[in-house]
């Protein structure tokens, strides 16, 4: 941050306020001084629960400066999740926005827990973040000394998994892991303009914030993803790098605002969080022929991406393995390594691997074996060129009349329909066939399409045993856990709707 000096670090697109790297550094130091005054010691946990704004990264960096552990939370969490996080990590300080402060205050009372609560904004029962920044003199800030860690591999961050099975687990990441990830320069993007809509409670949000500092870029901050607004932001601020989830990318493409705005500055779109279907990838390449559409594969447990596409890679692939990462596809039954184009479970080994699941040695042993390989539970394959293709998650395959049906294959057909924005397929019990697949979709508001039309669309484009035998259900919006669609919730919806199965 000192080296980047008076370059703009962050620009708030709502207010046009800017923060230079020098100003960001000053804020971080003042926040770190306050944390020390509260008695925060190395190894103590500092939680941050907020959306993206000019100050959201400040407490995380301040915690790093004093060798504490930062712990991002989702600001849309409910009381039950807040209680779980609080009991798991027992933070000494919680920074939060006005949206979630009442939930956090209620959780502290129910837990009989008394951390300092700091709010970005105002609240009568919380400390204002703005007051913290004004507590110390320029001389005190200038004399601040960074606390060097004794062990570069000690934990610096606890980030929560999506919790697709049970309550979210805490993933411990080290200084070493974050350094390697943030300093890995696959592309030279120094002094470029970036835009993303991924919050700090996702590993992608943390990595992008750290990478932007390392490479001295200007980040455009906007609170939430909107299709047309994204085009306006790219045009107005001459954005060069856009990082969004696959769900956002599908919406971005289907809304079709792209054709109404000159996006001549845009050079790269990086996406993650789900499988980008080959048909969607190809359409994006045709729609934005001068933009690199790059898919990556990653996990919180490996501190971000393990693969990344290059310009010559195939549509639908996740690219090839990043230099410091090892991967192999194995038969999940016997652990034998499979040859190219054979589907199996993806195993990963990397120096950026999580230390462990926080306070959960049993879960840690379940996912990381004695030789250090992380078992991802993702089914995929490498082709003859070393490109990774992810097919689906283990445990999500639908058992129908002896077939193992991949929901991802049906979803891949559904999202190519002109009216469909997003799709998810789950299995529901059937007394004779085992399970029947049920499709859930969101559609473009002004497009008309019936459930039967979509069933026939799938039937005409995929092998017979994959047809949607049960039903297609329209949703206004999908339930999400982290960046992934909450398929457990969709299974409940399917059962509750008492679907009449078709034979």
N, C-alpha and C positions, 0 to 999 in steps of 0.2 A: 504493500500500500504506500509506503514511503517512496519507493521508486517510481510509482505511477503518479505521485504528486497531484497536480491540479487538473489531471484528466478527469472527465466525468465518469464516476462509477455507476451511479443509478440516476435514472430520470423517471419521475412519477408522471405517467401520461394523463392522469386525472387532474393534477394540479400544476403541471409543468415545473415543479420544484426539482432541483438537481442536487446531488451530493457528490463532491469530488472525492478522490481517494484520500487526500489529506484530511478532509472533513470526516470521512468514514473512520479513518484511523483514530482521530481525536475522540469520536463518539465511543469507539471500542475501549480505548484507554480509560475514559471517564466511567464507563459501565464496569470495567474491571476493578477500578479503584473502589467503587461502591460495593461490589461483591466482596472484596477483601475486608472492607469495613464491617460487613455483616458476618464476618467470621467464616466465610467459605474457604475451605481448605482443599488441597489436592485430593482428588477422588470423590469429593462431594458432587451431588447431582444438581444441575440447574436446568429446569424444564422451560420450554418455549412453546406456547400454544397460540398461533396467530396465522393470519393470511400473509401474502406477500405485500410488503410495503417498504418504505425507505429505511425503517429501523429494524426489520424482522431478523436480519442476520446478525445484528450487533451483539445481543446477549450470547449467541453461540460462539462468536469470535472472542468475546470477553472471557467466557469460560475457558477457552483454549489458552488465553494469555496467562491465566492464573493456575493452569494445570488441573482445572476441574473437569467435569464430564457434562456435556450438553445433551439434552434429551428432548427432541421435538415431538409435539403432540398435534393431533388433528383438531382444528378449531370447530369442526362440526360434530364432535363426539358428544355422546349422551352422558348422563350422570353415571350409569353403570361402568362405562369405559373409563371415565375420569377417576372413579374410585379404584378401578383395577390398576391404572397407571400409577396412581398415587401410592397404593400399597406396594406395588412392585419396585418402584425406583426411589421412593421416599425423598423427593427433591427438597432442598433447603430453601430454594427460591423458585417461584413460577412466574414467568412473564407471559401475559396473555392480552388478547384484544378485548374490546368492549362486548363483542358478540358472545363470548364464552365465559366472561368473568363471573357471572352469577352461577353458572354450573360448577366452576372451580371452587368458588366460595362455599357453595352448598356441600360439595364433596369434602372439603376440609373440615366442616362441622360434623358431618356424618362419620368421618374417620378419626375425629378428635385429634386432628393433625394441624400444626400451626406454622406452615412455611410463610415466608414473606411473599405477598402477592403484588406484582407490579403490572400496571395496565398501560397499554399503548392507547392513551386517551384519558378519560376521566371516569372515576367511580369513587363514591364516598368511603368505601371500605377497602380501597387498594391504593398503593403508592403510584403516583403518576411517573411514567418513564421520563417525561420532560424534566421533572424535578431532579431526577438522578443526574442528568447531564449538566445541570447548573450548580451542582454541589461543590465542585472542585475548581481550584484556581488554575490558570494556565501553567503556573510554575509546578504545581503538583502533577499535572498531566505530563509536562515535559520531563519530569524526573521519574516517571513510571519505569519500572524494570520488569521485563517479561520473565515469567517463571519457567526456567528450562526443565523439562521432564527428566526424571532420573532414568527412565526406560522408554525409548521411542516406541516400543510395542505395547505400552500400557494403554488402557481404554481411554478414549477421548470423547466417544459418542455412544449413546444407546438409542437406537432407532427401532420403532415397533414394526413388526411384520403386519401383513394385511389381516391375519387372523381368520383365514378362510375355514380353518377347523379350530373351534374353541376360541378363547380370548387371545388377543395379540400377544406375541412373545417379544422380549427385548433383545435385539441383536447388538452385541458389543463389538464396536469397531475401534481399531487402534489409531494412534497418530501415524504410524507407519503406513497403514492401509490408506488413510485419507491423503497422505503425502504422495504416494505412488499414483493413486487415481487422479488427483487434481493436477499433478505435474506431467501426466502422460499426454503428449502433444501428437495426436494422430494427424491433425491438420494444423496448419499455421493460421490461426485466426486472431493474432495479436492486433489490437486497435480496431476491431470490428464492432458492429452493433448487434446485440443479441436480444431475443424476445423469447420468454417461456411463461407457462402458466402452471408450473408444478411447484407445490408448496414444500416447505422445509421438512415436513414429516414424511416425505418420500426421499429415498436415497438419491434419486435424480435431482431433486431440489438442492440437496446439500452439495452434491458433486458440481452442479452447474454454478452455484454461488462461489465455490472455492476455485474452480477453473477460471471463472470470469476475473477473479482477483489476480490469479497467477499470470494471466495473459493480458491484463490491463484493458479489458473491453468495456464498452458502455452497455449497460443493461436497461432495457425499457420495462418498467413495472406497471402492470395493469392487474386489478384484483381478480378477474375471472375471465375464462375463455368465452368469447362470443365470435361467431363466424365472420360477420361483416366487420366488426370492430377490429379483428385481427388483420384484415386487409387494409383497413384505414391506418392502423399503427405501422404496418410494414411500409406503406406508401409515405406516410408523414415523416417517419424517423429514419427512413432508408435502412431498414433492418436487413442484415445479411444472413444471420443464422437464426432459424426458428426451431425450437425444441418443444414438441408436443406429444401427447399420448396417441396411440392408434385410434382410440375412440374419438378424440378431438380431430384427428386427421380425416377420419371418415366423414364427420360432420362438416369439416372445412371443404371437402371435395363435393359432397352432395348438395350443400347449400348453394353452390355455384356462383358465389360472389366473386370468386377468383377472376372470372371473365370480365367483371365490371371495373377492375382496378389494375392499373399498371404496377406490377410487382417487380420492376426491373432490377431493384437492388438485391432481391432475395437470391442467395446462392445455394444454401443448404437447408433442408428440413431433416432433422433427426427425430425419429420416433421410437417409442418403446412402450412397454406395459402390457402388450398383447401381441397376437400374431397379425401381421399385416398381410392380408391375402394377396396372392400373386396378381389376381385380376384387378384389385384395387391399386396395387403398386403400378401396374402397367398403365392404368388410366391416369394416375397422377403424373407419370412420366410423359404421357402424351399432352396432358393439360398444361404442365409446367416443364417444357422441354429443356429449359436452360437452368433448371434447379436440380441439384442432387437430392434424391429421396433416399435417405440412409436409415435402414433398420438395424437395431442392435438387440442383443440378448443379454439380460442381466438379472441379478437378484440382489436384494438387500444383503443377504448373507455373504456375498462376494464383493460387497462395497461398490456396486454399480455394474458396469458392462463387462462382459467376458468376450464378446465378439462385436464386430462392427463391419458394416458393408463398406466396400469401396466402389467407385463409379462403375467398374466393369462387372460387378457381381449380379447374379440373377434376381429377377423379381421374386419376392416372397421369401428369399433367404435372409438369414440373420447375419450374413457375412462370414468372415473367417476369424479365427481365434487371435485375440490381442497378444502381443509378444510375450508378456510375463505370465500368461495363463495357460494351463494344460486342461484339455478336455478329452473325454472318450465316451463312446456309445457302448453300453454293455447290455447283455441279456439280464433283466432284473431277477430272473430265477436262479442263475448260476454265476453271475458276475463276469462272464466271459466277454472279451472285447469283440464287437461286431465289425464286419467289413463295411465299406461304403455302400450306401443306399439300403441298408438294413436298419429297421426301426428298433430302438431300444431306449433305455433310460440314460439320460445325460449325467455324467459324473464330472466334477470339476475340482481342480487343485490350483490354488493361486496364493501368492504372498499377501494378497489383500483380503483373504478369508477372515470372516468374523472370528473373534477370540472364542466366543461361546454365546449361547442364549443366556441372558442375565438371570442368575439364580435358578437355572433350570438345566442341571447336568444330564438329566434323563433325556430331554428333548435334544440336547447337543449330541449325545451318543447315538441317537436315532438317525441324525442327518449326516454326521461326519464319522467315517469308519476309522479303524485303528491305523490305517496307512495314510490318513489325511485327505481322503477323497470325500467331497461333499456330494451326496446323492440328491439330485435336484427334484426328483419326482416328475420331471418333464420328459415326455416321449418325443424323440426326434431322430434325425440321422444326418450324417455327413455325406455329401455326394463325392464323386471322384475328384472334384476340384477343391475339396476341403471346406466347402461352404455348409454352414449349419442350417437345417430346416427343422423347426419345431412343429410337431403334429398336434399334441394335446397334453393334458395333465393326466398322470396316473390317477386312477380312482374316478375319473369323469367319463370314462368310456361307458357306453350304454350296452347292456347285454340283451340282445333281441334275437330270439329263436336260434341261439347258438352263435350268432355273429357278435363280434366286438365292434360296435359302431363308434366312430370318432365324432363327437359333437362338432368339432372344428371343421370337418368336411362339409357338414350341412350348413353351418354358419357362413362358411366361405361362399356357398352358392347364394344364400339369402341376401348377403350384403351387396351382391352384384345387381340385384333388382333395382331399377331406377327409383322406386318409392321408398326403399329401406335405407335407414341411416345406420342402425346397429342391430345385431342379432345375437341371440344366445339360445342354445339348445340344451335341454336337460332330459333325463330319463325319469319316467314315473312308473310305478309298479303296474303290471298287468297279470291277471291270474293264469294266463296260458303261455304268453310269449316271454315272460320275464319282465321286460320293461318296454315301454313305447317312448319314442322321442317326441318331445313337445317343443315347439319353437316360440320364442318371445322376440318381438321386434318393436323398434320405434321407427316411425316413418316421417317423411317430409310432410309438414302440416297440410299443404295444399294439394298433395297427391292422393288420389283415390286408388285403393287396392283392397281386395278382400282376402280373408284367410284362405279361402279355397283357391284363389289365384296363386297365392304363394306356395301352397301345397303342390299344386300342379307345376309351378315353376321349378321347384326342387325335383319333382318326379321326372321332369323332362331333361334335367341337366345332371343327374347323378344316378348311380346304380340303384336297382329297385329296393334292396334291403335298407337303403338309407332314407327312403321317403318318409315324410312327416305323417305317420299313421294316426297320431292322436289329434293334434290341433295346432293352430298358430294363434297366439294371443298378442294383442296390441297393447303396448304400454306407452304412457306419456314420457316416462324416463325410467332408466334402469337403476336398480339399487346397486351401489358400489361399496366394496371394501377396499380401501386404498385405490390403486389404479385398475383393479380387476372387478368385473361384474360379479355380484354376490349370487352365485348360482344356488347356494343353499336356500336363500330367500326365494328364488324363482321356483325351486322344487316345492316349497311350502305353498306358494301361490297356485301352482299347477294342481296340487292335491286339494286345496281349498275350493277351487273352482268346480270340483266334481265333474271332470271332463267325461263325456260319453265317447268311449273309444270306438274306432272304426276298425272292422276286421276285413 
